[in-house]
Amino acid sequence: MSTSGTARSDYRVVVLDDHALFAESLELALGVEQYTAIRPDPPKAGTSTRAAVQSVLKHRPDVVLLDLHLGDFGDSDALIRPLAEAGANVVIVSSTLDAARLGGCIQRGARAIVSKDRRLNEILAVVRRLRTGLPVLTAEERESLIAAWRRDRQESEVAMTRLDLLSNREREVLAHLMAGRSVREIAERKVVSEGTVRTQVKAVLAKLEVGSQLAAVGLAHRVGWRPPGDPADRVGDAT
């Protein structure tokens, strides 16, 4: 949507952030710079991605300054690609240090990443460069972030392959471990011996190629693995 000849007063910047004080400060700073700053309410919980995107695009933004977590709505990663494809320059303004996630944002079409720990002037500088058609991310920075995202995807694919090797009983045991239950508690719930549960735990660790229950739980959480239903009420499993 933007062109290098666009006057500041015609350059529309949407600030989408659930931190009211930060968003208001950014809106005021943009106004002082004579940009047209718009600060819509963040989407509510249950709002579809399409509806959230349309609520931004109705303001005809040249730039969208997007926080990666929008309160009750949750993560905003899914908004990046449709906003970028509609012609908006998406700039991620976030406190996250996760290079893989930030690389995913770039891969989806974000033009730049700015840390919330930086001064407002640095965010304004990115907006200025976008308006005048100047680069906002070096090739080296872009490649580094994309490489981190690719590595994370590869590691996640390997982890999911290992998780797929678990039997139904082993998946249930892992689900109990993710819920913070001990071997004794799992044995009581499954009405089996503790020795049986320990054997199943060892099988889980071996298939996931990790050395501890904590590592197994961490791996499952990292890739967003969800157990097949809630095993909390299941009893009487055969050994």
C-alpha positions in Angstrom: 0.0 0.0 0.0 2.9 2.4 0.6 4.9 4.5 -1.8 8.0 6.5 -1.3 6.2 9.7 -2.2 3.5 9.4 0.3 3.2 12.4 2.7 3.4 11.6 6.4 -0.1 12.8 7.0 -1.4 10.3 4.3 0.7 7.4 5.7 -1.5 5.2 7.8 0.0 3.2 10.7 -2.1 0.8 12.7 -0.9 -0.1 16.2 -2.3 -3.5 17.2 -1.2 -4.2 20.7 -3.0 -5.2 23.9 -0.6 -3.3 26.2 -2.6 -0.1 26.4 0.1 2.1 27.8 2.7 1.0 25.2 0.1 1.3 22.4 -1.0 4.8 23.5 2.6 6.0 23.7 3.3 4.7 20.2 0.2 6.3 18.9 1.2 9.6 20.4 4.7 9.4 19.1 3.4 8.6 15.6 1.1 11.6 15.8 3.9 13.9 16.8 5.7 12.7 13.6 2.5 13.6 11.7 1.6 10.1 10.6 -2.0 9.0 10.7 -2.0 6.6 13.6 -4.8 4.3 14.3 -5.1 2.2 17.5 -8.0 -0.3 17.2 -9.1 -2.5 20.0 -7.3 -5.9 19.8 -9.6 -8.8 18.7 -11.4 -10.6 21.4 -11.1 -14.3 22.3 -12.9 -16.4 19.7 -12.5 -13.9 16.9 -11.6 -15.7 13.7 -8.4 -14.9 11.9 -10.3 -13.6 8.9 -12.4 -11.3 11.1 -9.3 -10.0 12.9 -7.6 -9.3 9.6 -10.6 -7.5 8.2 -10.9 -5.3 11.3 -7.3 -4.1 10.6 -7.6 -3.8 6.8 -10.7 -1.6 7.0 -8.3 1.2 8.2 -6.3 0.9 4.9 -2.9 0.6 6.7 0.4 1.2 5.1 2.1 -0.2 8.1 0.8 -2.5 10.9 2.8 -2.5 14.1 1.8 -5.9 15.5 2.4 -7.4 18.9 2.8 -11.2 18.8 0.4 -11.8 21.6 -2.9 -10.0 21.7 -4.3 -10.8 25.2 -7.4 -13.0 25.2 -7.2 -13.5 21.4 -3.8 -15.2 21.8 -0.9 -15.4 19.4 -1.2 -13.2 16.3 1.2 -15.1 14.0 -1.7 -16.2 11.7 -2.5 -12.5 11.0 0.9 -11.8 9.4 0.5 -13.5 6.0 -3.0 -12.2 5.1 -2.1 -8.7 6.2 1.2 -8.8 4.1 -0.6 -10.2 1.1 -3.1 -7.4 1.3 -0.2 -4.9 0.9 0.4 -3.8 4.5 4.0 -3.6 5.8 3.9 -5.7 8.9 6.4 -4.8 11.6 6.6 -7.2 14.6 6.9 -5.2 17.8 7.5 -7.8 20.5 9.5 -8.7 23.6 10.2 -12.3 22.5 13.7 -13.4 21.9 12.8 -16.6 20.2 14.7 -16.4 16.9 12.9 -19.3 15.4 9.5 -17.7 16.0 10.7 -14.4 14.7 12.1 -16.1 11.6 8.6 -17.6 11.1 7.2 -14.1 11.2 9.6 -13.0 8.4 8.8 -16.2 6.4 5.1 -15.3 6.6 5.8 -11.8 5.2 6.8 -9.5 8.1 9.1 -6.7 6.9 10.9 -6.1 10.2 11.3 -7.1 13.8 11.6 -4.4 16.6 12.1 -5.3 20.2 9.8 -3.7 22.8 13.0 -3.1 24.8 14.2 -0.6 22.3 13.3 3.1 22.3 10.2 4.5 20.5 12.5 6.4 18.2 13.8 3.1 16.8 10.3 2.0 15.9 9.6 5.4 14.3 12.8 5.0 12.3 11.5 1.7 10.8 8.3 3.5 9.8 10.3 6.3 8.2 12.4 3.9 6.2 9.3 2.0 5.0 7.6 5.2 3.9 10.7 6.3 1.9 11.3 2.8 0.4 14.5 2.1 2.3 15.4 -1.4 3.5 14.5 -2.2 7.1 16.2 -5.6 7.5 19.6 -6.6 6.1 20.0 -9.7 4.0 22.2 -11.2 6.8 19.6 -10.5 9.5 16.8 -12.0 7.3 18.8 -15.1 6.5 19.8 -15.7 10.1 16.2 -15.5 11.3 14.9 -17.7 8.5 17.6 -20.3 9.2 16.6 -20.4 12.9 13.0 -21.0 11.8 14.0 -23.8 9.4 16.1 -25.5 12.1 13.2 -25.4 14.5 10.9 -26.9 11.9 13.2 -29.7 11.2 13.7 -30.4 14.9 9.9 -30.3 15.4 9.3 -32.7 12.5 11.9 -35.2 14.0 10.2 -34.8 17.4 6.7 -35.5 16.0 8.0 -38.5 14.2 9.3 -39.9 17.5 6.0 -39.0 19.2 4.1 -41.0 16.6 6.1 -44.1 17.6 4.4 -44.1 21.1 1.8 -46.7 21.7 -1.7 -45.7 23.0 -0.7 -46.5 26.6 2.6 -44.7 26.3 0.8 -41.6 25.0 -1.5 -41.7 28.0 1.5 -42.0 30.3 3.1 -39.0 28.6 -0.1 -37.1 29.0 -0.1 -37.8 32.7 3.5 -36.7 33.0 2.6 -33.4 31.2 -0.1 -32.9 33.8 2.6 -33.1 36.5 1.6 -36.5 37.9 4.1 -38.8 39.5 4.6 -42.5 38.7 2.6 -43.4 41.8 -0.3 -41.1 40.9 -0.3 -42.5 37.4 -0.3 -46.1 38.7 -3.3 -45.3 41.0 -5.3 -43.7 38.2 -4.5 -46.5 35.7 -5.0 -49.2 38.4 -1.7 -50.8 37.5 1.6 -51.4 39.4 4.2 -48.7 39.7 6.6 -51.1 38.1 4.4 -51.2 35.0 4.3 -47.4 34.8 8.0 -47.2 35.2 8.4 -49.6 32.3 6.1 -47.5 30.2 7.9 -44.3 31.2 11.3 -45.9 30.1 9.7 -46.8 26.8 8.5 -43.2 26.3 12.0 -41.8 27.0 13.7 -44.4 24.7 11.3 -43.6 21.8 11.7 -39.9 22.3 15.4 -40.3 22.7 15.5 -38.1 25.8 17.1 -38.7 29.2 14.4 -37.6 31.7 10.7 -37.2 32.2 11.2 -33.5 32.3 12.9 -33.6 28.9 10.1 -35.7 27.5 7.5 -33.2 28.7 9.5 -30.3 27.4 9.7 -31.9 24.0 6.0 -32.5 23.8 5.2 -29.0 24.9 7.7 -27.5 22.4 6.1 -29.0 19.4 2.5 -28.4 20.6 1.8 -32.2 21.0 -1.6 -32.9 22.5 -2.6 -36.2 24.1 -5.4 -38.3 22.5 -8.2 -37.2 24.8 -8.0 -36.6 28.5 -6.7 -39.7 30.3 -7.6 -38.3 33.7 -10.8 -40.3 34.0 -9.5 -43.5 32.4 -9.0 -46.4 34.8 -8.6 -50.1 34.5 -6.0 -50.1 31.6 -4.6 -53.5 30.9 -0.9 -53.9 31.4 
